[in-house]
Amino acid sequence: MSSELPIAPPGHRSGFVAIVGRPNVGKSTLLNRIVGRKIAIVTPKPQTTRRRLIGIKTLPHAQMLFIDTPGIHRPRDVMNERMVDQAKQALREADAVVWLVDAVRPLDDADREIAALLQPLAPRVVAAVNKIDAGPKPRLLPLMNEVAALLPGCELIPISALTGENVEVLLRAVEALLPEGPLYYPADDLTDEPVRAIAAEIIREKVMLETRDEIPYAVAVTIDSFEEKREKSLVVIKATIHVERESQKPIVIGHGGKRIKAIGQAARAEIEQLVDARVFLELFVRVQPDWTKQVARLREFGM
């Protein structure tokens, strides 16, 4: 954060906005749409987001610090417990909340539990019914009525995080909920996340996409070294892909190393866009037995 921020204009609003919802409703897609750049990884798999991530949206009279959170669900292990705790912590810190609901799927018990959790915050909540580009139109109005009944007093807006439809309307509604406050970050900042942390997440995304259902959640990525060689416009990155079992290591590597090569190529291309330089990426695979059940390992991996 810069120590010399410009003075905010009179009436300027600012604050934290938690984006919450059940897994796979499009929270990370919405965050990327809001900031105008991919800072959060996205896959078709639920619970891709494991930790909170701040995206910064600066408008002429407001600065909104959106917190992307893991999906709220019933945890089945230590890792999931920590993910849900992070989402609930974001709610405690938030000045406003965007509750994201999936327009394609019917409301379920998870949605109802989230609504109950948000009940005390209802005047500060905007319920956004997402994926209206994909959901059946006749279903939309009854679904919105169901959402309104679950959380009376909140504003309700149908949106598409994928196409951007009504996202500006959502931003105006959120801005109106924020208190008057200063600029916390320079206007051109999009996130407070270090570049190396985003690079690690990009690599994890590519592992999840390449391995599909073979290693659903037993993957973590750490950056071992991140060296910028400015004179060569080159960034040299060494990273380790951590798996839980010996049997998972050859799945990541693939026959003759083809899969890890594909992971590296896809990740490198995206990281090059992030750092605006050529990237040399070296990947290693390491077995960390049962790391998803160990608090010390989860902390080491940023969860």
C-alpha positions as CSV (number, residue, x, y, z in Angstrom):
1,M,0.0,0.0,0.0
2,S,1.4,3.4,-0.9
3,S,2.1,5.9,1.9
4,E,1.2,8.8,-0.3
5,L,-2.3,8.3,-1.4
6,P,-4.3,11.2,-2.9
7,I,-7.0,12.8,-0.7
8,A,-10.4,11.4,-1.5
9,P,-13.0,13.8,-2.8
10,P,-15.9,14.9,-0.5
11,G,-18.5,12.2,0.1
12,H,-16.0,9.5,-1.1
13,R,-17.1,6.0,0.0
14,S,-14.9,3.0,0.7
15,G,-14.9,-0.3,2.5
16,F,-14.7,-4.1,2.4
17,V,-17.2,-6.1,0.4
18,A,-17.4,-9.9,1.0
19,I,-18.5,-12.0,-1.9
20,V,-20.1,-15.1,-0.5
21,G,-22.1,-18.1,-1.7
22,R,-22.1,-21.8,-2.0
23,P,-19.3,-23.5,-4.0
24,N,-19.2,-22.9,-7.8
25,V,-21.7,-20.1,-8.1
26,G,-19.2,-17.8,-9.9
27,K,-17.6,-15.7,-7.1
28,S,-14.2,-15.7,-8.6
29,T,-15.6,-15.0,-12.1
30,L,-17.4,-12.0,-10.6
31,L,-14.3,-10.7,-8.9
32,N,-12.3,-10.9,-12.2
33,R,-15.2,-9.2,-14.0
34,I,-15.3,-6.4,-11.5
35,V,-11.6,-5.6,-11.5
36,G,-11.3,-6.1,-15.3
37,R,-8.5,-8.6,-15.1
38,K,-8.0,-12.2,-14.0
39,I,-6.6,-12.2,-10.5
40,A,-8.6,-15.2,-9.2
41,I,-8.4,-18.7,-10.7
42,V,-11.5,-20.3,-12.1
43,T,-12.2,-24.0,-12.9
44,P,-15.5,-25.9,-13.2
45,K,-14.7,-27.7,-10.0
46,P,-16.3,-26.6,-6.7
47,Q,-14.1,-25.3,-4.0
48,T,-11.4,-24.1,-6.4
49,T,-11.0,-21.0,-4.2
50,R,-9.3,-21.9,-1.0
51,R,-8.4,-18.6,0.6
52,R,-9.6,-15.1,0.7
53,L,-8.4,-12.8,-2.1
54,I,-8.9,-9.0,-2.3
55,G,-9.8,-7.3,-5.6
56,I,-9.7,-3.5,-5.7
57,K,-12.3,-1.5,-7.7
58,T,-11.7,2.2,-7.7
59,L,-14.4,4.5,-9.1
60,P,-14.5,8.3,-9.1
61,H,-16.3,8.5,-5.7
62,A,-15.7,5.1,-4.2
63,Q,-13.1,2.4,-3.6
64,M,-14.5,-1.1,-3.0
65,L,-12.3,-3.8,-1.6
66,F,-14.0,-7.0,-2.8
67,I,-13.1,-10.2,-0.8
68,D,-13.4,-13.4,-2.8
69,T,-14.0,-16.2,-0.4
70,P,-14.2,-20.0,-0.5
71,G,-17.6,-21.4,-1.0
72,I,-19.6,-21.9,2.2
73,H,-20.4,-25.6,2.7
74,R,-20.5,-28.3,5.3
75,P,-16.8,-29.1,5.9
76,R,-15.6,-32.7,5.6
77,D,-12.0,-32.3,6.7
78,V,-9.5,-29.8,8.2
79,M,-8.9,-28.0,4.9
80,N,-12.5,-27.5,4.3
81,E,-13.1,-26.2,7.9
82,R,-10.4,-23.6,7.4
83,M,-11.9,-22.6,4.0
84,V,-15.3,-22.0,5.6
85,D,-13.8,-20.2,8.5
86,Q,-12.1,-17.8,6.1
87,A,-15.4,-17.0,4.4
88,K,-17.1,-16.4,7.8
89,Q,-14.3,-14.2,8.9
90,A,-14.7,-12.1,5.7
91,L,-18.4,-11.6,6.7
92,R,-17.3,-10.3,10.1
93,E,-15.0,-7.7,8.5
94,A,-17.2,-6.6,5.7
95,D,-19.0,-3.3,5.4
96,A,-21.2,-4.8,2.7
97,V,-21.9,-8.3,1.3
98,V,-22.7,-9.6,-2.1
99,W,-24.5,-12.9,-1.7
100,L,-24.2,-14.8,-5.0
101,V,-26.9,-17.3,-6.0
102,D,-26.8,-19.6,-9.0
103,A,-29.7,-19.0,-11.5
104,V,-29.2,-22.4,-13.1
105,R,-29.7,-24.6,-10.0
106,P,-32.5,-24.6,-7.5
107,L,-31.9,-23.2,-4.1
108,D,-30.7,-25.9,-1.7
109,D,-29.9,-26.4,2.0
110,A,-26.5,-24.6,1.6
111,D,-28.3,-21.5,0.2
112,R,-30.7,-21.6,3.1
113,E,-27.9,-21.9,5.6
114,I,-26.1,-18.9,4.1
115,A,-29.3,-16.9,4.1
116,A,-29.7,-17.6,7.9
117,L,-26.1,-16.6,8.4
118,L,-26.7,-13.3,6.6
119,Q,-30.0,-12.6,8.4
120,P,-28.4,-10.1,10.9
121,L,-26.7,-8.3,8.0
122,A,-29.6,-8.1,5.6
123,P,-29.7,-4.3,5.2
124,R,-26.0,-4.5,4.1
125,V,-26.5,-7.4,1.7
126,V,-27.0,-7.3,-2.1
127,A,-28.3,-10.7,-3.4
128,A,-27.0,-11.2,-6.9
129,V,-28.6,-14.0,-8.9
130,N,-25.8,-15.0,-11.2
131,K,-25.6,-16.9,-14.5
132,I,-28.7,-15.3,-16.0
133,D,-27.1,-15.8,-19.4
134,A,-27.3,-19.6,-18.9
135,G,-30.4,-20.1,-16.7
136,P,-33.9,-20.7,-18.0
137,K,-35.7,-17.4,-18.2
138,P,-39.1,-18.6,-16.9
139,R,-37.3,-19.9,-13.8
140,L,-35.6,-16.5,-13.0
141,L,-38.5,-14.6,-11.5
142,P,-39.7,-17.5,-9.2
143,L,-36.1,-18.0,-8.1
144,M,-35.7,-14.3,-7.3
145,N,-38.9,-14.4,-5.2
146,E,-37.5,-17.4,-3.3
147,V,-34.3,-15.5,-2.6
148,A,-36.2,-12.4,-1.5
149,A,-38.3,-14.6,0.9
150,L,-35.1,-16.2,2.4
151,L,-33.5,-12.8,3.1
152,P,-36.1,-10.0,3.4
153,G,-34.6,-6.5,3.4
154,C,-31.7,-7.1,1.0
155,E,-31.5,-5.7,-2.5
156,L,-31.9,-8.2,-5.3
157,I,-30.1,-7.9,-8.7
158,P,-30.0,-10.5,-11.5
159,I,-26.5,-10.5,-13.1
160,S,-24.1,-12.4,-15.4
161,A,-20.5,-12.4,-14.1
162,L,-19.5,-14.1,-17.4
163,T,-20.9,-11.5,-19.8
164,G,-21.0,-8.5,-17.4
165,E,-24.7,-8.0,-17.7
166,N,-26.0,-5.8,-14.7
167,V,-22.6,-5.8,-13.0
168,E,-22.5,-2.0,-13.1
169,V,-25.9,-2.0,-11.5
170,L,-24.5,-4.3,-8.8
171,L,-21.5,-1.9,-8.2
172,R,-23.8,1.1,-7.8
173,A,-25.9,-0.8,-5.2
174,V,-22.8,-1.9,-3.3
175,E,-21.3,1.7,-3.4
176,A,-24.5,3.0,-1.8
177,L,-24.0,0.6,1.2
178,L,-20.5,1.7,2.0
179,P,-19.6,4.3,4.6
180,E,-17.7,7.5,3.7
181,G,-14.0,6.8,3.8
182,P,-10.5,7.3,2.3
183,L,-8.6,5.8,-0.5
184,Y,-6.8,2.7,0.8
185,Y,-4.9,1.9,-2.3
186,P,-3.6,3.8,-5.4
187,A,-6.3,4.0,-8.1
188,D,-4.5,1.7,-10.5
189,D,-4.1,-1.2,-8.0
190,L,-6.2,-4.2,-8.7
191,T,-5.3,-6.5,-5.8
192,D,-3.1,-6.6,-2.7
193,E,-1.9,-10.1,-3.6
194,P,1.8,-10.5,-4.4
195,V,2.6,-11.5,-8.0
196,R,4.3,-14.8,-6.9
197,A,1.1,-15.8,-5.0
198,I,-1.0,-15.2,-8.1
199,A,1.6,-17.2,-10.1
200,A,1.2,-20.2,-7.7
201,E,-2.5,-20.1,-8.1
202,I,-2.3,-20.0,-11.9
203,I,-0.1,-23.2,-11.7
204,R,-2.6,-24.9,-9.4
205,E,-5.5,-24.0,-11.8
206,K,-3.6,-25.6,-14.7
207,V,-3.0,-28.7,-12.6
208,M,-6.7,-29.0,-11.7
209,L,-7.7,-28.5,-15.4
210,E,-5.2,-31.0,-16.7
211,T,-5.8,-33.7,-14.1
212,R,-9.6,-33.3,-14.3
213,D,-11.2,-35.7,-11.8
214,E,-8.0,-37.7,-11.1
215,I,-6.7,-35.5,-8.4
216,P,-9.6,-33.3,-7.4
217,Y,-8.4,-31.3,-4.4
218,A,-5.2,-32.9,-3.2
219,V,-2.9,-30.4,-4.9
220,A,-1.1,-27.3,-3.6
221,V,1.6,-25.2,-5.2
222,T,4.4,-23.3,-3.6
223,I,6.9,-20.9,-5.3
224,D,10.5,-21.9,-4.4
225,S,12.1,-19.0,-6.2
226,F,11.0,-16.0,-8.2
227,E,13.8,-14.1,-9.9
228,E,13.3,-11.1,-12.1
229,K,16.1,-10.5,-14.6
230,R,15.1,-7.0,-15.8
231,E,18.0,-6.6,-18.2
232,K,16.7,-9.7,-20.1
233,S,13.0,-9.0,-19.6
234,L,12.9,-12.5,-18.0
235,V,11.3,-14.0,-14.9
236,V,12.7,-17.3,-13.7
237,I,10.3,-19.3,-11.5
238,K,10.8,-22.6,-9.7
239,A,7.7,-24.1,-8.2
240,T,6.7,-27.3,-6.4
241,I,3.4,-29.1,-7.0
242,H,2.5,-30.9,-3.7
243,V,0.3,-34.0,-3.8
244,E,-1.0,-36.3,-1.0
245,R,-0.1,-39.7,-2.2
246,E,2.7,-41.5,-4.1
247,S,0.1,-42.7,-6.6
248,Q,-0.8,-39.1,-7.5
249,K,2.7,-38.1,-8.5
250,P,2.8,-40.0,-11.8
251,I,-0.7,-38.7,-12.6
252,V,0.6,-35.1,-12.5
253,I,3.8,-36.0,-14.4
254,G,2.0,-38.0,-17.0
255,H,3.4,-40.5,-19.5
256,G,6.9,-39.4,-20.5
257,G,6.3,-36.1,-18.7
258,K,3.7,-35.0,-21.2
259,R,1.1,-33.8,-18.6
260,I,3.5,-31.7,-16.5
261,K,4.9,-30.2,-19.7
262,A,1.3,-29.2,-20.7
263,I,0.7,-27.8,-17.2
264,G,3.9,-25.8,-17.5
265,Q,3.2,-24.4,-21.0
266,A,-0.3,-23.3,-20.0
267,A,0.8,-21.7,-16.8
268,R,3.8,-20.0,-18.3
269,A,1.7,-18.4,-21.0
270,E,-0.7,-16.9,-18.4
271,I,2.1,-15.8,-16.1
272,E,3.8,-14.0,-18.9
273,Q,0.7,-11.9,-19.4
274,L,0.7,-11.2,-15.6
275,V,4.3,-10.1,-15.4
276,D,4.6,-8.6,-18.9
277,A,7.9,-10.5,-19.5
278,R,9.2,-13.8,-20.8
279,V,8.9,-16.6,-18.1
280,F,11.1,-19.6,-17.6
281,L,9.1,-22.0,-15.4
282,E,10.5,-25.1,-13.8
283,L,8.1,-27.4,-12.0
284,F,8.7,-30.2,-9.5
285,V,6.3,-32.6,-7.9
286,R,6.6,-33.6,-4.2
287,V,4.5,-36.0,-2.1
288,Q,3.3,-34.5,1.2
289,P,1.3,-37.3,2.8
290,D,-2.1,-36.3,4.0
291,W,-1.3,-32.5,3.8
292,T,-5.0,-31.6,3.6
293,K,-5.5,-32.9,7.2
294,Q,-2.5,-31.1,8.8
295,V,-2.9,-27.6,10.1
296,A,0.8,-26.8,9.8
297,R,0.9,-27.8,6.2
298,L,-2.3,-25.8,5.4
299,R,-0.7,-22.7,6.9
300,E,2.5,-23.4,4.9
301,F,0.4,-23.5,1.8
302,G,-1.4,-20.2,2.6
303,M,-4.7,-21.7,4.0
